[in-house]
């Protein structure tokens, strides 16, 4: 074997050092690239709040079907309403394209064509815009157009994003402001400056909400009776409990609005939460639970009659069954009585409807939107006691039979359109027998 000379060894060492230097340089470059990639991923993740992820999960279109990823224009329909046009309401929300919000630089919300809207639709839209504004970092531009219709414009200025963003030159003047009452509370996770030993969020929300309704009635020289106050507090509490127990996320919003400048003085209430739908909670029940056995009979009845199809699905049935007396995903045994809250709410709504028709020839309305199921109430179908077991039932069909399909005008399948959670929307004129003169 030939002996390596000193000069060759020196050259070899130089080459080795050169290779090590190049290796260090490549490694440094690789680390820099990885750090840039990680920073980009962190920014992208930051844009996606829990709420946006829930919407993205139910989004059907692919990202490139939404056009420009940096600039979005959301044009709202003439009727922007959870109660009357749930399909158009959901289509409007999904124009945001929740899978690509990280690249968004500008969004325009155009109300100009709107002539009719309800509190639930406007409140959810505002919630998403405020959530986007809160999570979006860097340069971001938000602009919008008010409705051309004067009444709809007043509505948006009183309750919508104009008020939330405090755009002073578009706010109602002090005289107009006196004719509107607005109430809004968000869940404890979103509420700020709430100390641990202060009154719980739900208790405060219920108390303040009952006070809001009383202030609305005071504008008409009336107030809730003690009994009605207790009932309203109870029903509101049970609705909030259901939202907290079933949704899987602590995201609950309750809003109220009264427009005394409107000829009918409509009062509106909207309660919504994000997370699991009503059908989701029932599908996840253990097979051995009492409620699973209860609802399984209805499912088998519909399957046996070949009632399920494109217009009527198992999820639609589960959502309808959830409204019935003593039906709840939390009922594990026969003696458990969860599930009465929704029934009480429906009966309260039915009383209001009857009184409105008798006194004002007006129409009280209510809708529940959960997942791809929309249920509409206007008093045509009422809650009645079942002749066999005494359970209160509203089946939305002529025979009030849950083993039959409901009226498709009242219980509707929205197909691929879906809301990630549950919305309750109510509107009624301020005249009913549960009040007394001051």
ROPA-238205 format. One record per residue (C-alpha): x, y, z; residue in three letters. Coordinates in steps of 0.25 Angstrom, whole numbers, padded with zeros to 4 digits, always signed. Layout:
XYZala
...
//
This chain:
+0000+0000+0000unk
+0006+0014-0004unk
+0009+0023+0007unk
+0001+0036+0007unk
+0010+0048+0006unk
+0009+0060+0015unk
+0004+0069+0004unk
-0007+0059+0000unk
-0012+0058+0014unk
-0012+0073+0015unk
-0020+0074+0002unk
-0030+0063+0007unk
-0032+0071+0020unk
-0035+0084+0012unk
-0045+0076+0003unk
-0051+0070+0016unk
-0052+0084+0022unk
-0059+0089+0009unk
-0069+0078+0009unk
-0072+0081+0024unk
-0074+0096+0021unk
-0083+0093+0009unk
-0091+0083+0018unk
-0092+0094+0029unk
-0097+0104+0018unk
-0107+0094+0012unk
-0112+0091+0026unk
-0113+0105+0030unk
-0121+0108+0017unk
-0130+0096+0020unk
-0133+0101+0034unk
-0136+0115+0029unk
-0146+0109+0019unk
-0152+0100+0030unk
-0154+0112+0039unk
-0160+0120+0028unk
-0170+0109+0025unk
-0173+0107+0040unk
-0176+0122+0042unk
-0185+0121+0029unk
-0192+0109+0035unk
-0194+0116+0049unk
-0200+0129+0042unk
-0209+0120+0033unk
-0214+0112+0046unk
-0216+0125+0053unk
-0226+0130+0043unk
-0235+0117+0045unk
-0243+0119+0058unk
-0251+0107+0063unk
-0264+0113+0057unk
-0258+0114+0043unk
-0253+0100+0044unk
-0267+0095+0047unk
-0272+0102+0035unk
-0261+0097+0026unk
-0264+0083+0030unk
-0278+0085+0025unk
-0274+0093+0012unk
-0276+0085-0001unk
-0269+0093-0011unk
-0254+0092-0014unk
-0246+0104-0011unk
-0244+0108-0025unk
-0259+0108-0028unk
-0259+0121-0020unk
-0251+0130-0030unk
-0241+0140-0024unk
-0236+0136-0011unk
-0231+0150-0007unk
-0243+0158-0009unk
-0257+0153-0006unk
-0271+0160-0009unk
-0282+0154-0002unk
-0295+0159-0008unk
-0307+0156+0001unk
-0321+0152-0005unk
-0334+0160-0004unk
-0339+0151+0007unk
-0328+0149+0017unk
-0335+0140+0027unk
-0333+0128+0035unk
-0348+0127+0037unk
-0353+0129+0022unk
-0341+0126+0013unk
-0331+0116+0020unk
-0325+0112+0007unk
-0321+0126+0003unk
-0316+0129+0017unk
-0306+0117+0017unk
-0302+0120+0002unk
-0298+0134+0007unk
-0290+0129+0018unk
-0282+0119+0010unk
-0278+0130+0000unk
-0267+0133+0011unk
-0260+0120+0006unk
-0256+0116+0020unk
-0244+0108+0015unk
-0236+0119+0009unk
-0238+0131+0019unk
-0223+0131+0022unk
-0221+0138+0009unk
-0232+0148+0010unk
-0228+0163+0009unk
-0242+0169+0006unk
-0256+0166+0008unk
-0269+0173+0004unk
-0282+0170+0010unk
-0293+0176+0001unk
-0307+0177+0007unk
-0312+0187-0004unk
-0322+0177-0010unk
-0328+0173+0004unk
-0342+0176+0006unk
-0345+0166+0018unk
-0336+0160+0028unk
-0338+0154+0042unk
-0329+0155+0055unk
-0323+0141+0054unk
-0318+0143+0040unk
-0312+0157+0043unk
-0306+0153+0056unk
-0299+0140+0051unk
-0293+0148+0039unk
-0288+0159+0049unk
-0283+0148+0058unk
-0274+0142+0046unk
-0269+0156+0042unk
-0265+0159+0056unk
-0258+0146+0058unk
-0251+0148+0045unk
-0247+0162+0049unk
-0242+0157+0062unk
-0234+0145+0056unk
-0228+0152+0044unk
-0215+0159+0045unk
-0208+0169+0036unk
-0214+0177+0026unk
-0229+0174+0024unk
-0240+0183+0018unk
-0255+0181+0022unk
-0265+0189+0014unk
-0280+0188+0012unk
-0293+0194+0006unk
-0305+0197+0014unk
-0319+0192+0008unk
-0326+0202-0002unk
-0339+0199+0005unk
-0340+0209+0017unk
-0346+0199+0027unk
-0336+0189+0024unk
-0325+0199+0025unk
-0330+0204+0039unk
-0330+0189+0043unk
-0316+0187+0039unk
-0311+0200+0046unk
-0318+0197+0059unk
-0314+0182+0060unk
-0303+0179+0050unk
-0289+0181+0047unk
-0290+0196+0047unk
-0293+0196+0062unk
-0283+0185+0065unk
-0272+0192+0058unk
-0277+0206+0063unk
-0277+0213+0050unk
-0281+0226+0055unk
-0285+0233+0043unk
-0295+0221+0040unk
-0301+0219+0053unk
-0315+0223+0057unk
-0317+0237+0063unk
-0321+0238+0077unk
-0336+0240+0074unk
-0336+0227+0065unk
-0328+0220+0075unk
-0339+0222+0086unk
-0349+0214+0077unk
-0340+0201+0077unk
-0336+0192+0088unk
-0325+0182+0085unk
-0320+0171+0094unk
-0307+0162+0092unk
-0300+0153+0101unk
-0289+0143+0097unk
-0284+0130+0104unk
-0274+0131+0116unk
-0263+0127+0107unk
-0265+0139+0098unk
-0269+0149+0109unk
-0258+0158+0115unk
-0255+0162+0129unk
-0263+0152+0136unk
-0257+0148+0149unk
-0258+0134+0155unk
-0266+0138+0167unk
-0276+0146+0159unk
-0290+0142+0155unk
-0289+0130+0145unk
-0291+0134+0130unk
-0304+0126+0129unk
-0310+0132+0141unk
-0307+0146+0136unk
-0311+0144+0122unk
-0325+0139+0127unk
-0327+0150+0137unk
-0323+0161+0127unk
-0331+0155+0115unk
-0344+0155+0124unk
-0341+0169+0127unk
-0339+0172+0113unk
-0353+0166+0109unk
-0359+0174+0121unk
-0352+0187+0116unk
-0358+0184+0102unk
-0372+0183+0108unk
-0370+0195+0117unk
-0370+0203+0104unk
-0384+0198+0102unk
-0388+0201+0116unk
-0388+0186+0120unk
-0379+0176+0127unk
-0378+0161+0129unk
-0386+0155+0140unk
-0378+0148+0151unk
-0382+0135+0145unk
-0378+0139+0131unk
-0365+0144+0136unk
-0362+0130+0143unk
-0366+0123+0130unk
-0358+0131+0121unk
-0346+0129+0131unk
-0348+0114+0131unk
-0349+0112+0116unk
-0337+0121+0113unk
-0329+0113+0124unk
-0333+0100+0118unk
-0329+0104+0104unk
-0316+0109+0108unk
-0313+0096+0116unk
-0317+0088+0104unk
-0307+0097+0095unk
-0296+0095+0106unk
-0298+0080+0108unk
-0300+0075+0094unk
-0292+0084+0084unk
-0278+0080+0089unk
-0273+0095+0089unk
-0275+0106+0098unk
-0280+0116+0088unk
-0295+0121+0090unk
-0301+0134+0086unk
-0314+0140+0091unk
-0319+0153+0084unk
-0332+0161+0085unk
-0338+0172+0077unk
-0350+0181+0077unk
-0353+0192+0067unk
-0363+0202+0072unk
-0362+0210+0059unk
-0368+0198+0051unk
-0383+0199+0050unk
-0385+0185+0056unk
-0374+0186+0067unk
-0368+0173+0064unk
-0360+0166+0075unk
-0349+0156+0071unk
-0341+0146+0079unk
-0329+0138+0073unk
-0321+0127+0081unk
-0310+0120+0073unk
-0299+0111+0076unk
-0288+0105+0068unk
-0283+0090+0069unk
-0291+0077+0068unk
-0304+0077+0062unk
-0317+0072+0068unk
-0316+0059+0059unk
-0301+0058+0063unk
-0304+0056+0078unk
-0314+0046+0075unk
-0305+0038+0066unk
-0294+0037+0076unk
-0303+0032+0087unk
-0300+0018+0093unk
-0308+0007+0088unk
-0313+0003+0102unk
-0318+0016+0105unk
-0333+0018+0108unk
-0335+0029+0097unk
-0327+0021+0087unk
-0338+0010+0088unk
-0349+0020+0087unk
-0344+0027+0074unk
-0340+0013+0068unk
-0355+0010+0067unk
-0358+0022+0059unk
-0346+0019+0050unk
-0350+0005+0047unk
-0364+0010+0044unk
-0359+0019+0034unk
-0350+0009+0028unk
-0361-0001+0027unk
-0370+0008+0019unk
-0358+0013+0010unk
-0360+0027+0014unk
-0345+0031+0014unk
-0340+0037+0002unk
-0334+0050-0004unk
-0345+0059+0002unk
-0346+0052+0016unk
-0334+0046+0023unk
-0330+0039+0036unk
-0324+0052+0041unk
-0337+0060+0038unk
-0345+0050+0046unk
-0335+0050+0058unk
-0336+0065+0058unk
-0351+0065+0058unk
-0352+0054+0069unk
-0343+0062+0078unk
-0354+0073+0079unk
-0364+0063+0086unk
-0367+0062+0100unk
-0357+0055+0109unk
-0348+0051+0097unk
-0333+0055+0100unk
-0320+0049+0097unk
-0317+0051+0112unk
-0328+0042+0116unk
-0321+0028+0119unk
-0333+0023+0127unk
-0348+0023+0127unk
-0349+0032+0139unk
-0340+0043+0133unk
-0348+0055+0129unk
-0339+0063+0120unk
-0345+0068+0107unk
-0356+0076+0113unk
-0349+0089+0110unk
-0352+0089+0095unk
-0366+0085+0097unk
-0369+0097+0107unk
-0362+0106+0097unk
-0372+0102+0086unk
-0384+0103+0095unk
-0380+0117+0099unk
-0379+0120+0085unk
-0392+0114+0082unk
-0399+0122+0092unk
-0393+0135+0087unk
-0397+0131+0073unk
-0412+0129+0077unk
-0412+0142+0085unk
-0406+0150+0073unk
-0417+0144+0063unk
-0428+0148+0073unk
-0423+0162+0076unk
-0415+0167+0065unk
-0418+0158+0053unk
-0403+0156+0052unk
-0394+0144+0050unk
-0384+0139+0061unk
-0373+0131+0055unk
-0362+0122+0059unk
-0351+0113+0052unk
-0341+0103+0057unk
-0329+0101+0048unk
-0319+0089+0051unk
-0310+0083+0041unk
-0318+0081+0028unk
-0331+0081+0035unk
-0341+0093+0036unk
-0353+0093+0044unk
-0363+0104+0043unk
-0375+0108+0052unk
-0386+0117+0050unk
-0397+0111+0058unk
-0403+0101+0048unk
-0398+0089+0055unk
-0398+0089+0070unk
-0393+0081+0081unk
-0403+0071+0086unk
-0403+0059+0096unk
-0401+0046+0090unk
-0414+0037+0093unk
-0405+0025+0096unk
-0394+0029+0106unk
-0398+0044+0109unk
-0385+0049+0103unk
-0386+0062+0096unk
-0384+0061+0081unk
-0383+0070+0069unk
-0381+0062+0056unk
-0385+0073+0046unk
-0395+0064+0039unk
-0410+0063+0038unk
-0411+0051+0048unk
-0399+0056+0057unk
-0392+0043+0055unk
-0377+0042+0056unk
-0378+0029+0049unk
-0382+0037+0036unk
-0374+0047+0028unk
-0377+0062+0032unk
-0382+0073+0024unk
-0370+0076+0015unk
-0374+0091+0015unk
-0371+0091+0030unk
-0360+0081+0032unk
-0350+0083+0021unk
-0337+0075+0017unk
-0327+0085+0012unk
-0319+0074+0005unk
-0304+0078+0004unk
-0306+0092+0011unk
-0303+0090+0026unk
-0301+0099+0038unk
-0291+0094+0048unk
-0299+0095+0061unk
-0313+0100+0064unk
-0321+0113+0062unk
-0334+0116+0069unk
-0341+0128+0063unk
-0354+0135+0068unk
-0362+0147+0064unk
-0375+0152+0069unk
-0383+0165+0072unk
-0383+0171+0086unk
-0397+0168+0090unk
-0401+0156+0098unk
-0409+0151+0110unk
-0396+0148+0118unk
-0395+0163+0121unk
-0401+0173+0130unk
-0403+0188+0130unk
-0393+0196+0138unk
//
